[in-house]
Amino acid sequence: MNCLALLGSPRKDGNTAALLASFLDGAASKGHNVRTVLLQDRKILPCTSCNGCKKDGKGTGRCVLADDMAALYPAVLEAEVIVHAFPIYWWSMPAQTKLFQDRLYALDYGLFSGKKMYLLTTYGGEDPNSGPGIVERTFRDICDFLGMEFRGSLGVCSGSLPVQKNETALLQAKQMGTGI
Ligand SMILES: Cc1cc2nc3c(=O)[nH]c(=O)nc-3n(C[C@H](O)[C@H](O)[C@H](O)COP(=O)(O)O)c2cc1C
């Protein structure tokens, strides 16, 4: 399967990157085709809600903003599995992820039907921590809206142990990746 991973952390060697790498190791070990996009490295402008992308109320896949989303739209449409990986920022997703997600407004929502989604998050505050549950709820609702299958989420606290050293979490991520 084609698996597109969207890393929303600005830290390329941080906790979230480590969790995602383990997930993708698992997926690649089963022969899946994996691709990672570091959202931080892409120029992604905020959606201006101009509706220039819509025709008869439907997304055309063409946004009037000239930036890196033009190249990312085909990658999203080709993906059978989408993995969002990001650190929790203020009980929510970081701006990098939100900018990307908002710009999916330009696509025909019908084209998401049947795609699978996984969610990987890391967070600093000790458990119990409501952040990961809040973003899981958000992405479950997005999946319901788009006809996507929300396949699972893994939230890991990095507060007392960096994810890079958290063997249990890395194994969980890998196992999740093997099962996509
Ligand atoms: C701007 C900012 C906001 C954050 N907000 C939260 C938060 O609301 N809850 C929490 O538990 N941790 C929060 N954190 C901590 C990060 O989620 C945590 O350190 C995460 O593991 C960092 O991942 P990274 O190494 O991939 O960047 C925040 C960190 C930053 C920089």
The ligand as a Gaussian input file, in Angstrom:
#p B3LYP/6-31G(d) Opt

LIG

0 1
 C        4.520000      25.339000      21.618000
 C        4.440000      24.081000      22.434000
 C        3.239000      23.727000      23.007000
 C        3.136000      22.551000      23.734000
 N        1.926000      22.217000      24.288000
 C        1.803000      21.049000      24.968000
 C        0.539000      20.653000      25.513000
 O       -0.480000      21.318000      25.356000
 N        0.480000      19.499000      26.233000
 C        1.583000      18.729000      26.446000
 O        1.459000      17.697000      27.114000
 N        2.790000      19.043000      25.907000
 C        2.931000      20.182000      25.179000
 N        4.141000      20.526000      24.607000
 C        5.268000      19.570000      24.719000
 C        5.455000      18.728000      23.434000
 O        4.230000      18.214000      22.960000
 C        6.396000      17.549000      23.687000
 O        7.624000      17.994000      24.205000
 C        6.608000      16.746000      22.418000
 O        7.016000      15.419000      22.736000
 C        7.631000      17.373000      21.493000
 O        7.774000      16.578000      20.357000
 P        9.019000      16.734000      19.342000
 O       10.248000      16.283000      20.067000
 O        8.659000      15.879000      18.183000
 O        9.064000      18.197000      18.978000
 C        4.270000      21.708000      23.894000
 C        5.486000      22.079000      23.317000
 C        5.578000      23.250000      22.597000
 C        6.911000      23.633000      21.956000

